[in-house]
Amino acid sequence: MTDMILYLIMTALGYIVAAKCRNIREKFFWTGKVQTLAIVFLILVMGMRMGSNEEIIRNLGTIGLSALLITIVIQIFCIIAVGIFRKITGIDRKGYVSGESSAETAKASGSEAEGSGLNSMTFIILICVAIGMALGYLVVKPFYGVAIDDFSVLAGKCIKLGLCVLIFFVGMDLGFEGNILGSIRKAGYRVVLLPFVVIAGSLLGGLAAGTVLGLSAKESLAVAAGMGWYSLAPGIIMEAGFVTASAISFLHNVFREILSILLAPLVAQKVGALEPVGVAGAPAMDVCLPVIERACGPHVVVYSFLSGAIVSIFVPILVTLFIGL
């Protein structure tokens, strides 16, 4: 909850700054490059933290493959669920509600054109993850030794700082657009329903994958209910006495966060602008938000932030409920 408030404040600050500078917007041409550099920094640090984490490295075998399978199936189900939701509720591929003005449609086309150039961003993210994990395993872990937890704390602070910078610039993009309230009004009930579609897609995908892997229904649902929140869900499952499911949950949620960042530009370009929000789950409100904004356009930020926030609220409720069945 504290992080959510912090990110809201940073978004609001960015919005206010940009709104006051809207008439000199051309002078802020550099913000896109700064965002790209901040994303690279963020992904490198995340990769280093993963590579230096003994639990992640140790479980990259059988449990890692199970977690990866669950993640991929869940994300496919979420893409399908959000796609159906988008068509039923009259939202086009670019994330705009049907019936919007021709000017807004043109702006959407511009966003799609910008998004089509983001394939390079996918490769940059993939390379940064690989380099970060290699540095974490080969450099950070030997350097810190038994004090590796100190690096984990430091990395967490660096990630939060990087997110604050990125989300501030996301707020600036919204401020330059100047239509956030209009976007909320036009989205209407859709912006509230989307997170529940994401939850449903995640749970159905987790149940389907868990059945193939031989997990019980309650283990499968509890793992899926983590929605990308790897610091919470595994602990709840572990406390209930399900050690294997806890390890799968941890890696699944890590994979969901990383794959969501990696796939957002591709999914936005090939499928639709709202689908990356479903792929991300809970991280749509923080870690994945800047990438989704770059890939899908500022008008999708409202969907992404609110969806991630509402999904995050339901994570502890659903994980506890399902593992206790």
N, C-alpha and C positions, 0 to 999 in steps of 0.2 A: 504493500500500500504506500509506503514511504517513497519507493522508487517511482511509482505511478504519479504521485504528486510532483516529484522532482521533474519528471519528464514533461508533465503538463505545464509546469512553470517555465521550463526552457523553451517549449513550443510557443507559449504565449509571449515570452520575451522576444523571440525571433520574429513573431508575427507583428508585434508592436514596432520594432525597429524597421522592418521592411515596409510597413504601412506608412510610416513617416517619411520613408525615402523612395516612395513609389515613383515620384516624378524624376528621379535620377537613377532609375533602375539599371540603365546601361553601364553605370560605373561599378556595378557589382557582378560583372561578367566572370570574375575570378572565383565566385562561390562554388561553382560546379567542380573546379579542380581541387579546391580545398576539401570538398565532400569526398571526392574520389580518394585523396590521400588519407583522409580520416578513416574511410572504409578499409583501405589497405592496412593501416595501423591496427585497427580493431580486429581484423581477421588474423593478422600475424600473431597478435597477443593471444587470441582465442586458440589458435593452433599450438602455440608454445605451451599454453596451460594444459591442453589435451595431451601433447607429447610428453610432458613431464609428469603426467598423472599415472602412477603405477597401476591403479585399478583399471583405467581405460586400456593401457597397453597389455596388461595381463589377460584381459577378457576379450581381446580382439579375435579370438579363435572362434570356437563353436557358438558361444554366447553372442559374440559380435555379429556373426552371420545371421543369427536369429533376430537380433535387434535391427539389423539392416533390412531384412526381409519385411519385418513388421512396419518399419518406417516407410518403405517404398509402397507397400500395399495401402497403408493409411493415407499417404499423400495422394495416391491414385484415387481412392474413394472420395477424398476431400475435393479433388479437382472435379470429379463427376458430380458430386453433391452441389458444389457451388455453381457449376455450369448449369445444372437443372434449375437451381434457385434463380440464377441470373435471367434465364429465359422466361421463367414463369412470372417474374416480377418486372419484366420489361427493361432490363439493363443490357445495353449492347456490349460488344466485345471490348470496347475502350473504357468501359466503366461508367458510361453516362446513361441516365434515365431516358427512355424513349420520349420524344416530344420536346427535347431541349432545343434552344434556338440554333439557327444555322451557324452563328458565330461560335457557339460553344462546341458544335460538332466539328467545326474547322479546327478549333483548339485541340479537340480530341485527336484529330488526324495528325496534328503537329506532334502531340505526345507519342502517338504510335510511331511516327517517323523517327522521333528521338529514340524510342525504345528499340527500334530495329537496329540501331547502332550499338546496342549494349551487349551484343554477343561477346565482344572483347572483354567486357566486365566479368562475364562468366568465367573466362579463362584466367583473368587476373585473380579472381577469388579462389579458384581451384589451386593455382600456383602458390598463392599466399598461405592457404591451408597446409599444403604439402611442406613448404619451407618452414612455416611456423612449427609444425609437428616435429620436423627433423631437428630444428634448433632446440625445441623443448626436450627431446629425448637425448640428443648428442651433446648439448652444451649446458642447458639450464639444469637438467637433472643431476649430472655429475658435479656441477659447480655448487649447487645448494646441498646436495647429499641428504642427510637426515633432516635438514631444515627446509625441505621442499615446500612445506606448508606456508613458509614465509613468502615464497614466490607466488603461491596460489593467492594469498591475500593481496600482494602487490599487483598481480595481474588483474584481480577483481576490481581494484581501484582504478587501474589504467583503463579497463573496459568501461567502467561507469563514466570516467572522464571523457573517453572517446564518444560514448553514446550521447552525453550532454552536448558536446560540440556538434555532432551530427544532427541531433534533434533540434538544436537551435537553428541550424540552417534549413531544416525541414520547415520549421516555423516561418523562416524568412521567405521560403518559396510560397507558402500559403499567404503570407502578407503581401507579396508582390501580385499574386493572383487576385486577392481581395474579395473572394467569394465563398469563404468557408461557411458562413451562416446560410448562404443560398444553397450550398451543396448539401448541408444538413437538412434543410427544408425539402429540397427535391428528393433526397434519399428517403426521407420520412421513415416509415416502419421498416424499410429494407435494412437500414443500418443497425437496427435492433435485432432483427431476425437472423442476420448473417452469422453471428457467433454461434447460434444454436444449430445452424446448418453445419458449421465447422465441427461442432461437438458431435453431432449425429454421424457425420462422415468419418470422424476419427474413431468413434466407438465401433461402428459397423466394420470398418477396415481392420481394426485391432482384433475383433472377434473372428473375422474370416482368416486372418493370418495366424492367429493363435491356435485355431482349430487344426490348421495344416501342421503346425509345429508341435502339436500334442499338449498345449497348455490348457488348463481348465478355463471355463468361461469367465470365472471371476478373476483369475490371473490375467487373462487376455484383456478384459475390460479395464482392470486397474492399471495395466501397463499403458494402454491407449489413452486413458484418462489423464495421463501426465501432460499431454498436449505440448511437449517441448520444454516443460519446466523441470530440468534435471536436478535442481538443487532441493526440490521438495518431494516429488512423487516417490523416488526410490526409498527415501527414509521412512515414509508411511508404510510402504509395502514390506520393508525389512523389519519394521517394528511388529508387523503382524506375523512374522515368522517365515516369510516366503523369500528365501535367500536368492535362489536362481531368478525368480521373477523380478526381484529388486535389481539384480545386476543387468538383466535385460532391459528393465525400465530405464536405468541410468544411461546405458549406451543408446537406447532408442531415442531418448529425449535429446541427447547430444547430437546424434545423427540428424534428428528432425530439424534442429536449429541450423546446423551446418548446411544440410542439403537444401533447406529453404532459402538460405542466402545464395547458394550456388545456382539454384534452379529458377529463382524469381524472374530474371530477365528473359529466360527461354520460355517459361510458362506464360508470361505476360504477352510475349510476341506471338507464340504459336496457338495459345488457347484463349486467354482473356485476361483482362486487367484485375478482376476480383479474385481469380483463382489463386494467385500467389498468397493472398491473405489466408485462404483456407489451408494451403500447403504449410504455412508457418505455424498456425495455431497460436499459442500464448505469446511467442516472441514477435508476433506481428505488431505489438505495441512498443517494442524497444529495439532489440538487436536487428530484427529484419525490417523495421520501419524505414530507415534511410534507403535501403536497397529497393524496397517496394516502391517508395516515392520516386526514385530515379527511373525505375523500369516502367511504372504504370502511370505516373503523373501525379501532381499535387492533389487533384480531386479525389484520389483513392485513399489519401492519408486518413480522412475521417473514418472510412470503413475499417482501415487497418488498425488504427489506434483503439477505437471502441471495441472492435472484435477481439483484439488481443487482451484488452482490459477485462471484458466480460468473461472470456474463456478462462483467464487467470483466476478470477473469483471462484469459478466452478471447479477448478482443479482439486483443491484439498477436499471439497465436498464429495466429488465423484470418486476419487481414489479411495477415500475412507469408506464410502458406501459400498463400492464393488468388492474391495478386498475383505470386507466384513460379512459378505453374503454367506 
